Amino acid sequence: MPLLILAASVLALAAFLFWRFGPGASSGAVFVLLVEPSGDVRLTGSVPGKSDSDARDFVAKMDLPPRAKIWAHRDGPGLRLEFSSHVPDNLRQRTRNFLGT
């Protein structure tokens, strides 16, 4: 019985981590900015108040590693920004300042 509880706990944790940080974490996002392996920045959706090229250029200048991702979900009247673990804290704050969130 304890082994069954442990296995169920591990599966629940894995499901949560996949939902929170995996590829599905950004589903339903207003926009997603992703650094490609080539170093190019791909934008899905649109960044409110910014042109697509300004948003991509901003992220490209941060010199983030491949697979770094920034996305936003609606949160009441504003946006809630989310970041992959590849984005350091100081750059997260710079992104919030750039987007005015």
N, C-alpha and C positions, 0 to 999 in steps of 0.2 A: 504493500500500500504506500509506504513512504516514497518508493521509487516512482510510482505512478504520479504522485503529487509533484515530485521534483521534475519529472518529464513534462507535465502539464505547465508548470511554472516556466520552464525553459522555453517551451513553445510560445507561451503568452508573451514573454519578453522579446523573443525573436520577432513575433508578429508586430509588436509595438515599435520596435526599432526600425523594422522595414517600413512601416506606415509613416513613422516620424522622419526618418532620414533616407529612406530608399527612393527609388525612382517615382513611386506613387505620391511622395510627400508634396510635390508641387502640382498635382492634378487639381484642376479648378482654379488655378492661380490667375490673377489679373495679368501678370507678366512673369516670364522666366528669362533670366540672363545666365547663359552657360558658356564657360570658357572651353572651347573645343581643344582636342589634343594638338591641333595645328597652331593654337594660340589665338585664333579668331574667336570673336564673341558672337554667339547666336542669341537672338532675341525672339521669343515667342510671346505673342500678345502685344500690348503697347503700354508704355510707361506714362501714366497721367501727368500732363504738364511738361513733358520732355519730348523732344523729337527722338525718333528711333536711332538716328546716327549719334546724337549727343549722348544717349544712354549707353550705346555700345562703346563709344570712344571713352567715356568715363571709366567703364569697367576695364577696358583694354589698358588704360594708363595705370591702373592699380597693379599691373604685373602679377596677376594671380596664377596659380598653377592650373594645369588642365583639370577638368571636371569640377572646378569651383562653380558654385551656383548661388544665385541670388533670386528670390522670388517673393511675390506679395499676394496676400489674400485680402479681400474686403474685411474690414473690421469696423462696423458701424459706418460713420461718415468718412472714415479714413482707410488707410492701408496698414496691415501688419506685415513687416518685412521678416523674411526667414533667410537663413544663410546656411550653406553647407559648412562642414567643419574645416574646409580648406580656406575659409575667409577669416583672417585674424581680427581680433576685437577692434583695433584702431581703424581698420578699413571698414568694418561694419558701421562704426560711428560716422565715418566720412560719407558712406553711402546714405545713411539716414539724413545727414545734413544736405547732401546733394538733392535728395528727393523731397526734403521738407517734411519728413515724418517724425 
